């Protein structure tokens, strides 16, 4: 039986040795074990840290293999530090540059399936373009619902021109994909309300149980947040891992820390986001028992979870 080839397009996909979106590495690793050949096309510019994976990259792309999963890092020149115009320019640049990389890759071998994964729609647009070019199956993965996120989080009216534009764009992509992969039942329900007969696959983020072992935990004994939790004299150590931003309701965690000030409860925050430095500074100014740490490699997360008394 010939090997099936899957190409995944996600600008923010990350290999397992670094913090970030490692979903596609995990998915790819399991597919590789079942005889698939998986290639992930991502940006060389890291969204989480605003740094390059490979700072001296002097070619259009660079490939490395992690547990059988190929990662192609697309070189980019435009960088950004916040959700500004430069970030939009960075997204557009990725869409243009990854197309050129896909063209060259397709000369060597053709894919059987293309998976375009949001956050933004250009991932899917490029994937569907490549699927048509190479006569492959186009599949959409929906991580975030647009324009619903703008309506719920930013309070925009459903009649706002941007909302209307994104609504039309998203439904066109739902229609074009042969199937849709979703990360939650709520997203699946929303898509099926538009297209009742559209095949959907509910596939939440996987867990690598091999990382939940005493041997794996010991590997991360020198990690700063782990050392801080072990040194803490507090009776209860609560851990939050993830993005610090409006969409993550971090203000609820912040308010809990304020109300528990003076109690034997410590909060440990490991992550990044547009509000990370703001909350870190406020915690210092208000004397809260709250410590902030930059992102850690995804492989280290189980060791962090094991060290905490509770998770928020």
Secondary structure as a PSIPRED ss2 file (coil, helix, strand):
# PSIPRED VFORMAT (PSIPRED V4.0)

   1 X C   1.000  0.000  0.000
   2 X C   1.000  0.000  0.000
   3 X C   1.000  0.000  0.000
   4 X C   1.000  0.000  0.000
   5 X E   0.000  0.000  1.000
   6 X E   0.000  0.000  1.000
   7 X E   0.000  0.000  1.000
   8 X E   0.000  0.000  1.000
   9 X E   0.000  0.000  1.000
  10 X C   1.000  0.000  0.000
  11 X C   1.000  0.000  0.000
  12 X C   1.000  0.000  0.000
  13 X E   0.000  0.000  1.000
  14 X C   1.000  0.000  0.000
  15 X C   1.000  0.000  0.000
  16 X C   1.000  0.000  0.000
  17 X C   1.000  0.000  0.000
  18 X C   1.000  0.000  0.000
  19 X C   1.000  0.000  0.000
  20 X C   1.000  0.000  0.000
  21 X E   0.000  0.000  1.000
  22 X C   1.000  0.000  0.000
  23 X H   0.000  1.000  0.000
  24 X H   0.000  1.000  0.000
  25 X H   0.000  1.000  0.000
  26 X H   0.000  1.000  0.000
  27 X H   0.000  1.000  0.000
  28 X H   0.000  1.000  0.000
  29 X H   0.000  1.000  0.000
  30 X H   0.000  1.000  0.000
  31 X H   0.000  1.000  0.000
  32 X H   0.000  1.000  0.000
  33 X H   0.000  1.000  0.000
  34 X C   1.000  0.000  0.000
  35 X C   1.000  0.000  0.000
  36 X C   1.000  0.000  0.000
  37 X E   0.000  0.000  1.000
  38 X E   0.000  0.000  1.000
  39 X E   0.000  0.000  1.000
  40 X E   0.000  0.000  1.000
  41 X E   0.000  0.000  1.000
  42 X E   0.000  0.000  1.000
  43 X E   0.000  0.000  1.000
  44 X C   1.000  0.000  0.000
  45 X E   0.000  0.000  1.000
  46 X C   1.000  0.000  0.000
  47 X C   1.000  0.000  0.000
  48 X C   1.000  0.000  0.000
  49 X C   1.000  0.000  0.000
  50 X C   1.000  0.000  0.000
  51 X C   1.000  0.000  0.000
  52 X E   0.000  0.000  1.000
  53 X C   1.000  0.000  0.000
  54 X C   1.000  0.000  0.000
  55 X C   1.000  0.000  0.000
  56 X C   1.000  0.000  0.000
  57 X C   1.000  0.000  0.000
  58 X C   1.000  0.000  0.000
  59 X C   1.000  0.000  0.000
  60 X C   1.000  0.000  0.000
  61 X E   0.000  0.000  1.000
  62 X E   0.000  0.000  1.000
  63 X E   0.000  0.000  1.000
  64 X E   0.000  0.000  1.000
  65 X E   0.000  0.000  1.000
  66 X E   0.000  0.000  1.000
  67 X C   1.000  0.000  0.000
  68 X C   1.000  0.000  0.000
  69 X E   0.000  0.000  1.000
  70 X E   0.000  0.000  1.000
  71 X E   0.000  0.000  1.000
  72 X E   0.000  0.000  1.000
  73 X E   0.000  0.000  1.000
  74 X E   0.000  0.000  1.000
  75 X C   1.000  0.000  0.000
  76 X C   1.000  0.000  0.000
  77 X C   1.000  0.000  0.000
  78 X C   1.000  0.000  0.000
  79 X C   1.000  0.000  0.000
  80 X C   1.000  0.000  0.000
  81 X C   1.000  0.000  0.000
  82 X C   1.000  0.000  0.000
  83 X C   1.000  0.000  0.000
  84 X C   1.000  0.000  0.000
  85 X H   0.000  1.000  0.000
  86 X H   0.000  1.000  0.000
  87 X H   0.000  1.000  0.000
  88 X H   0.000  1.000  0.000
  89 X H   0.000  1.000  0.000
  90 X H   0.000  1.000  0.000
  91 X H   0.000  1.000  0.000
  92 X H   0.000  1.000  0.000
  93 X H   0.000  1.000  0.000
  94 X H   0.000  1.000  0.000
  95 X H   0.000  1.000  0.000
  96 X H   0.000  1.000  0.000
  97 X H   0.000  1.000  0.000
  98 X H   0.000  1.000  0.000
  99 X H   0.000  1.000  0.000
 100 X H   0.000  1.000  0.000
 101 X H   0.000  1.000  0.000
 102 X H   0.000  1.000  0.000
 103 X H   0.000  1.000  0.000
 104 X H   0.000  1.000  0.000
 105 X H   0.000  1.000  0.000
 106 X H   0.000  1.000  0.000
 107 X H   0.000  1.000  0.000
 108 X H   0.000  1.000  0.000
 109 X C   1.000  0.000  0.000
 110 X C   1.000  0.000  0.000
 111 X C   1.000  0.000  0.000
 112 X C   1.000  0.000  0.000
 113 X E   0.000  0.000  1.000
 114 X E   0.000  0.000  1.000
 115 X E   0.000  0.000  1.000
 116 X E   0.000  0.000  1.000
 117 X E   0.000  0.000  1.000
 118 X C   1.000  0.000  0.000
 119 X C   1.000  0.000  0.000
 120 X C   1.000  0.000  0.000
 121 X H   0.000  1.000  0.000
 122 X H   0.000  1.000  0.000
 123 X H   0.000  1.000  0.000
 124 X H   0.000  1.000  0.000
 125 X H   0.000  1.000  0.000
 126 X H   0.000  1.000  0.000
 127 X H   0.000  1.000  0.000
 128 X H   0.000  1.000  0.000
 129 X H   0.000  1.000  0.000
 130 X H   0.000  1.000  0.000
 131 X H   0.000  1.000  0.000
 132 X H   0.000  1.000  0.000
 133 X H   0.000  1.000  0.000
 134 X C   1.000  0.000  0.000
 135 X C   1.000  0.000  0.000
 136 X C   1.000  0.000  0.000
 137 X E   0.000  0.000  1.000
 138 X E   0.000  0.000  1.000
 139 X E   0.000  0.000  1.000
 140 X E   0.000  0.000  1.000
 141 X E   0.000  0.000  1.000
 142 X E   0.000  0.000  1.000
 143 X C   1.000  0.000  0.000
 144 X C   1.000  0.000  0.000
 145 X C   1.000  0.000  0.000
 146 X C   1.000  0.000  0.000
 147 X C   1.000  0.000  0.000
 148 X H   0.000  1.000  0.000
 149 X H   0.000  1.000  0.000
 150 X H   0.000  1.000  0.000
 151 X H   0.000  1.000  0.000
 152 X H   0.000  1.000  0.000
 153 X H   0.000  1.000  0.000
 154 X H   0.000  1.000  0.000
 155 X C   1.000  0.000  0.000
 156 X C   1.000  0.000  0.000
 157 X C   1.000  0.000  0.000
 158 X C   1.000  0.000  0.000
 159 X C   1.000  0.000  0.000
 160 X C   1.000  0.000  0.000
 161 X H   0.000  1.000  0.000
 162 X H   0.000  1.000  0.000
 163 X H   0.000  1.000  0.000
 164 X H   0.000  1.000  0.000
 165 X H   0.000  1.000  0.000
 166 X H   0.000  1.000  0.000
 167 X H   0.000  1.000  0.000
 168 X H   0.000  1.000  0.000
 169 X H   0.000  1.000  0.000
 170 X H   0.000  1.000  0.000
 171 X H   0.000  1.000  0.000
 172 X H   0.000  1.000  0.000
 173 X H   0.000  1.000  0.000
 174 X H   0.000  1.000  0.000
 175 X H   0.000  1.000  0.000
 176 X H   0.000  1.000  0.000
 177 X C   1.000  0.000  0.000
 178 X C   1.000  0.000  0.000
 179 X E   0.000  0.000  1.000
 180 X E   0.000  0.000  1.000
 181 X E   0.000  0.000  1.000
 182 X E   0.000  0.000  1.000
 183 X C   1.000  0.000  0.000
 184 X C   1.000  0.000  0.000
 185 X H   0.000  1.000  0.000
 186 X H   0.000  1.000  0.000
 187 X H   0.000  1.000  0.000
 188 X H   0.000  1.000  0.000
 189 X H   0.000  1.000  0.000
 190 X H   0.000  1.000  0.000
 191 X H   0.000  1.000  0.000
 192 X H   0.000  1.000  0.000
 193 X H   0.000  1.000  0.000
 194 X H   0.000  1.000  0.000
 195 X C   1.000  0.000  0.000
 196 X C   1.000  0.000  0.000
 197 X C   1.000  0.000  0.000
 198 X C   1.000  0.000  0.000
 199 X C   1.000  0.000  0.000
 200 X E   0.000  0.000  1.000
 201 X E   0.000  0.000  1.000
 202 X E   0.000  0.000  1.000
 203 X C   1.000  0.000  0.000
 204 X C   1.000  0.000  0.000
 205 X C   1.000  0.000  0.000
 206 X C   1.000  0.000  0.000
 207 X C   1.000  0.000  0.000
 208 X C   1.000  0.000  0.000
 209 X H   0.000  1.000  0.000
 210 X H   0.000  1.000  0.000
 211 X H   0.000  1.000  0.000
 212 X C   1.000  0.000  0.000
 213 X C   1.000  0.000  0.000
 214 X H   0.000  1.000  0.000
 215 X H   0.000  1.000  0.000
 216 X H   0.000  1.000  0.000
 217 X H   0.000  1.000  0.000
 218 X H   0.000  1.000  0.000
 219 X C   1.000  0.000  0.000
 220 X C   1.000  0.000  0.000
 221 X C   1.000  0.000  0.000
 222 X C   1.000  0.000  0.000
 223 X C   1.000  0.000  0.000
 224 X H   0.000  1.000  0.000
 225 X H   0.000  1.000  0.000
 226 X H   0.000  1.000  0.000
 227 X H   0.000  1.000  0.000
 228 X H   0.000  1.000  0.000
 229 X H   0.000  1.000  0.000
 230 X H   0.000  1.000  0.000
 231 X H   0.000  1.000  0.000
 232 X C   1.000  0.000  0.000
 233 X C   1.000  0.000  0.000
 234 X C   1.000  0.000  0.000
 235 X C   1.000  0.000  0.000
 236 X E   0.000  0.000  1.000
 237 X E   0.000  0.000  1.000
 238 X E   0.000  0.000  1.000
 239 X E   0.000  0.000  1.000
 240 X E   0.000  0.000  1.000
 241 X E   0.000  0.000  1.000
 242 X E   0.000  0.000  1.000
 243 X E   0.000  0.000  1.000
 244 X C   1.000  0.000  0.000
 245 X C   1.000  0.000  0.000
 246 X H   0.000  1.000  0.000
 247 X H   0.000  1.000  0.000
 248 X H   0.000  1.000  0.000
 249 X C   1.000  0.000  0.000
 250 X H   0.000  1.000  0.000
 251 X H   0.000  1.000  0.000
 252 X H   0.000  1.000  0.000
 253 X H   0.000  1.000  0.000
 254 X H   0.000  1.000  0.000
 255 X H   0.000  1.000  0.000
 256 X H   0.000  1.000  0.000
 257 X H   0.000  1.000  0.000
 258 X H   0.000  1.000  0.000
 259 X H   0.000  1.000  0.000
 260 X C   1.000  0.000  0.000
 261 X C   1.000  0.000  0.000
 262 X C   1.000  0.000  0.000
 263 X C   1.000  0.000  0.000
 264 X C   1.000  0.000  0.000
 265 X E   0.000  0.000  1.000
 266 X E   0.000  0.000  1.000
 267 X E   0.000  0.000  1.000
 268 X E   0.000  0.000  1.000
 269 X E   0.000  0.000  1.000
 270 X E   0.000  0.000  1.000
 271 X E   0.000  0.000  1.000
 272 X E   0.000  0.000  1.000
 273 X C   1.000  0.000  0.000
 274 X C   1.000  0.000  0.000
 275 X C   1.000  0.000  0.000
 276 X H   0.000  1.000  0.000
 277 X H   0.000  1.000  0.000
 278 X H   0.000  1.000  0.000
 279 X H   0.000  1.000  0.000
 280 X H   0.000  1.000  0.000
 281 X H   0.000  1.000  0.000
 282 X H   0.000  1.000  0.000
 283 X H   0.000  1.000  0.000
 284 X H   0.000  1.000  0.000
 285 X H   0.000  1.000  0.000
 286 X H   0.000  1.000  0.000
 287 X C   1.000  0.000  0.000
 288 X C   1.000  0.000  0.000
 289 X C   1.000  0.000  0.000
 290 X E   0.000  0.000  1.000
 291 X E   0.000  0.000  1.000
 292 X E   0.000  0.000  1.000
 293 X E   0.000  0.000  1.000
 294 X C   1.000  0.000  0.000
 295 X C   1.000  0.000  0.000
 296 X C   1.000  0.000  0.000
 297 X C   1.000  0.000  0.000
 298 X H   0.000  1.000  0.000
 299 X H   0.000  1.000  0.000
 300 X H   0.000  1.000  0.000
 301 X H   0.000  1.000  0.000
 302 X H   0.000  1.000  0.000
 303 X H   0.000  1.000  0.000
 304 X H   0.000  1.000  0.000
 305 X H   0.000  1.000  0.000
 306 X H   0.000  1.000  0.000
 307 X H   0.000  1.000  0.000
 308 X C   1.000  0.000  0.000
 309 X C   1.000  0.000  0.000
 310 X E   0.000  0.000  1.000
 311 X E   0.000  0.000  1.000
 312 X C   1.000  0.000  0.000
